Amino acid sequence: MAEPSGATRSFTPNDKWELGIHAGVPFISGDIDSKFPGFGGGLHLRKAFDHIFSFRLVGLYAQVENENEAAGSVAQKISETTWISGTAQVVATLNNFRFNKPYKRVLVNAFMGVGVNNFSTDYRGVVEQTGGQPQAGTSEGTNAHLDFGAGLQFRINSRFNIGLEHTVTSVLGKNSDLLDGDENVGIQRTTFADFFHYPHVSLNFNLGGADRSEPLYWVNPLTQVADAIAALEARPIYDPTDTDADGIIDAIDEEDNSPAGARVDTKGNTMDSDNDKVPDYQDKEPFSPPGYTVNSEGVADVPKPITEADVNRIVDAKLAAFKVPSGGFGFLPNVNFALNSYDIPYGEYEKLYYVASVLKQDANRKIVVTGHADKTGPADYNNVLSYNRAKAVVEFLAAEHMVDRSRLVLNYKGEEASIIPVNGANRVNRRVDFAPANTETEMARPAGPEAGRGRFRGNKDAGY
């Protein structure tokens, strides 16, 4: 028969570890009678192989006393034993073959193991086999051993249980009859070897996260199989019915009466792609731009864009409505010049455009165009320079902006009307300004050498 192909599923869950703390009343069955109570305790760590078998490491420390009373010529025998051991055991859970419950409340365990021990026995009143008087001494050694036993565990909850066990240990080797300090070879009182017994109680804790099950020896091997079968049984029977014929079966259709021909989403709801409250099958604009109101057909009321012609029309209307306030021109900007120059800088053209626009608004008014200079040259030189600056502005307004020359009254003031009271170069003082004309008359060129071309020589007091 061919093996099944593909992946297989494991029904063995990841389970927790068991950590146990044990304590009990150990005793030795040997040539000297056991004297209760001894005491012992230790730890164990256990992990399941499967639902039946598990592995356990056990550590134990114990102290035991044995004693025979004196009888006739036989002296009193006393021994005191200290025992330390570590054992690896295989534990079989004998009652986890029944699958009637999800987990067991009581476990029946049997176990066997091998390990290493070290014991030291102090004895008194013991007669050696060769005869002689009773002796006192110490027998000790490190030995291998076998142990076996059985016990019960009682489940308290998913993380804690209590165990009752009895362990019997047989020491291997020549020290097997020296646990009680009395070697009894060839005498028909007990068997050849002494046995270490450890009846005890353990408090056991299951260690691991919530994603792990209890140790498998508590768990029904068929629990996961039963859960898988139950999950399959709980699945709904596939029903391909699609009442509204929208391509989404009724079992998952959130709107099982969608209008005929309407587009629906993966849950069967009638689609409204642009969320405008008009479903796509009625929407003449299924993807309307957001932020606008829509009509009953889903079409957005989007304003028409403004064209260049619209902008020009608005600007022209604003300019046509602009009027210069009566009684004057308001503020007219100054035109500034470079040092020792009457060339109009390109950056000042915008100011002259504004002056010309104001003059065109009131064709009956005149303005006085007055030139100025800073205090970097002699007075007569600055007079000519300021005259040349005013003349350059008058000629520019007349030639470039078609301002009637008769409306421009040319004046100059040299360095007499400084705005900034400083000697030397100052751009604010190198200017032409404008003012409404009243009774002013045009001034002729002052006497003096040509100014505003070339370089300065000397200083203000010495001339150029």
Secondary structure, DSSP 8 states (H G I E B T S, - for coil): -----S--------B-EEEEEEEE--EEESSS-EEEEEEEEEEEEEEESSSSEEEEEEEEEEEEEEEE--BTTB--EEEEEEEEEEEEEEEEETTTT--SSSB-SEEEEEEEEEEEEEEEEEEEEE--TT--S-EEEEEEEEEEEEEEEEEEEEEEETTEEEEEEEEEEEE-SGGGG-TTS---TT-TTS-SS-EEEEEEEEEEEEES-TTSBS-GGGB-TTHHHHHHHHHHHHS-------TT-SSS-TTT-S-TT--TT--B-TTS-B--TT-SSS-TTT-SSTT--TTS-B-TTS-B-------HHHHHHHHHHHHHH----TTS------EE--TT--S--GGGHHHHHHHHHHHHH-TT--EEEEE---BSS-HHHHHHHHHHHHHHHHHHHHHHH---GGGEEEEE-TTTT-SS--SB--TTTSEEEEEE-SS-------SSS--SSS---S-TTT--
